[in-house]
Every structure is written in structure tokens, then in C-alpha cells.
Amino acid sequence: MAKTPMRHRIFAGLGAVLFLVTASALTIAVIVDMVRQGNTPTDTTDTTATTCQAGTNEETLPAPEVYKPSGEVTELQTTDLTEGTGAAAKNGDCLVMKYYGTLASDGTMFDENFTKPDAFAFTLGSGQVIKGWDQGLVGMKEGGERRLVIPPAYGYGDQAQGSIPANSTLVFDVKLLRIQK
């Protein structure tokens, strides 16, 4: 049996160590990035992500009139624009929604799916959305339209989020298309 030369064994050993160090560093970098973005998994047995899904063939809606609240908003405000006739939403339900989000300060639209055939689905009360949605949509009925005026403490707080400045009060006009079973 021929012996492997020493330099080959050293080279192979260095390659293995380099691979382990690189893989460990990459894993740590991904974990740090997830923690910074708040994308840490809370329960690996949760299956709502795969069961709560929206369609891409939903109705399109006209953009609503921009609403600008007067004065400082310190509490979550909910106003039913049209009361639905279906079941009332409760924590744990998968809601399929249309939404139109604007800044309360100047009415600038920052995100919407009203005018698109896509809907947005999430599990109510699970922390998948901002606190203003998790609290402001409880009790809303299928088919209903509601306006949420969300103070910073129930939105993104002192953190900027994309085109949304820090400490912004948000206005969402939403429509609950259905509660998915």
C-alpha cells in the first residue's frame, strides 16, 4: 500500500479546515442577517405559511380617495366603510385581503394591491403583519371594507421601512375578500 505524500495530506487537511471555517462563517452571517431583519422563526411546527395563501386572480378595485386625519394620531382607529355580511375575523383566521396604504402626513401611497389582481393573505394575530393590522382587523366581516389609521407605535415605530419614514402614521383602506378555511 502506497503512502500519501505528507504535502498532499497537509493540503487536504487545510482544504477541509478552510471549508469548515467558510461554511460556519456563512451560516453565522445568515443567522445574524435574519435576526437583524426580524425574520427569526418562532415555531417550526407552524404550518400557516403553507396553508394561508392568496389567489392571483382576485377582483381589482379602484384606488380609494386619500384620507388624511386631522391632528396627531395616538390610538389605533378603525372605521367600517362598508360592513360585510360574512363571518367575523378572529385571531388564527387566514384573511385574504386587498389594501391601499398611504402616509397620513401627506397622502403619499406607499403600497397597494387594490388595482392589481393579487390579494394578500396572512394569519390574523400571528405577528405576520404590523400590530395595527393584527388588532384593527379583529371582528371585520367578510366582504367588508375598513379604514385603519395606525399610529407609529402600531406600525413601524421609529424604524423607516422602505419608502415609509420613521415615526409615520399610516392609513390603510382594506377589503376582506374572504376568510380562508
N, C-alpha and C positions, 0 to 999 in steps of 0.2 A: 504494500500500500504506500503510495507516494504522499509525502508530507507537503502541505500547502506552505509556500514560502511565507516567512514572517511578514514581509511588507504587504502581502495580499491580505493576511489576517488583520493587520493593523488598519489597512484601507477599508476592509469590510466592517470592522468594528466602528471606525469613525463614521462611516456611512450610516450605520444603524443608529448611532448616538445622534447624528445630525437629523435623521428622520424623526426620531422621538422628540427632540427639542423643538423642531419645526411644527410637528403635529400638536404638541402641547401648547405652544405659543399661539397657534391659530385657534385652538379650542378656547383658550383663555380670552383672546381678543373678541371672539364671537359672544361669549358669555358677558363680558364687560359691555359690549355694544348693546346687547339685549337689555341688560339692567339699566343702562343709561336711557334707553328709549321706553322703558317700562313694559317690555314685551316678555316678561318672565311668566312661564306657565304657572298657574296656581293649582291646578288639579289635572293630573294626567289621565284621569278616568272620565273627564267631561267629554261627552260626545255631541254637545250642542253645535259645535263648529261644523260638523258634517251634516247634521240634521236640519239646522236652521239656515235655509238658503232662499235667496230671492230669485225671481224669474227675470229674464231679459226681454220678455215680450209683454211688458205691462203697458197700461194706458199712459199717454203723455198728457200733461196738464199745462195750461198757460201759466206763465210766471205771475205770481200774485203781486198786488200793489205793495210797494215798500212801506213798511210800518216803522216809524221812529218814535220810541217812547219819550215822553217829556220828563225831565228831571232824572235824578240818579236812581238807578235800579239796584236795590239791595236784597230783594227777596225774589225767589222764583215766581214768575207769573204765568198762569195758564188761562187761556180763553178759548172756549169751544166756538169755532166759527160756524161749523155745521155738526150737529150731533149725529153720530152714526146710529145704525139700527141693529148692528150685530152684537156679538159678545163683547164684554168689557175686558180690557187688557189687565193682566195681573203678573206679578213677578214670576219668572220662569217661562212665560209665554214667548214664542218666537213671533215677533212682529215684522210684517213686510210693509215697508214704508216708502212714501215719497216725501221729499223735504226740499226746502228752499231756505238757505241760511244767509243772513245779512248782518252787517255790523250795525248796532243800534246808533252809534255815533253819527254815521253819515249815510247809512243805507246801502253801502257797498256790498254786493253779493260776493260771497267767498266760496260757496259750494252749493250745488243743487242737482237734483235728478228729476225735477218736475217735467222738464222739456225733453227728457230722454226716455227711451223705452225700458231702462233699467230701474229696478227697485233696490232698496237696501233692507237687509234682514239682520236682526240681532235678537239675542235673548234678553228680555227685559229684566232688570235688576241684577245682571251678572257682571256689571262693570265693563262691558264691551264698548260702551259709549260714555259720553260725559254725564256727570251726575244730574244735570238739568234734564236730560232725556230720561234717564233711569227713574227719576222721581216725577217728572212732569207728564209722562205718558201713562202712568198707572190710572186705570179707570176709563181711559179713552175707548170708545166703541168702534168696532169695525165699520168702515165706510165714513167715519167722522174726519173732520178737519179741525185742527187746533193750532193756536199760536202759542209758542213758548218764548217768553222774554227771560233770558238767562243771565244773571249777574256773573261776574268773573269767578266768584267762589264756587259756582256750579258749572262753570265752563272750563277754561284752560288756566284760570288764575293768573299768576304773574309770569307765566311762560308763553312766549309767542308760539304760534302753531301755524306754519306755512305763511299765508298772507294775513293771518289774524294776529294783530298786535297783542302784546301782553296786556292784561287787565281790561280786556274788552267785554262789554255786554253784548250778547248775541241775541238775534231774533230768528226763530225758526217757524215757518209755516209748514205744517206737516199734515199728511193724509195717511191714515191707517188703512191700507188696502185690505189686509186680512190678518188674522191670527192663524199661523200655520200650525197644524196639528202634527 
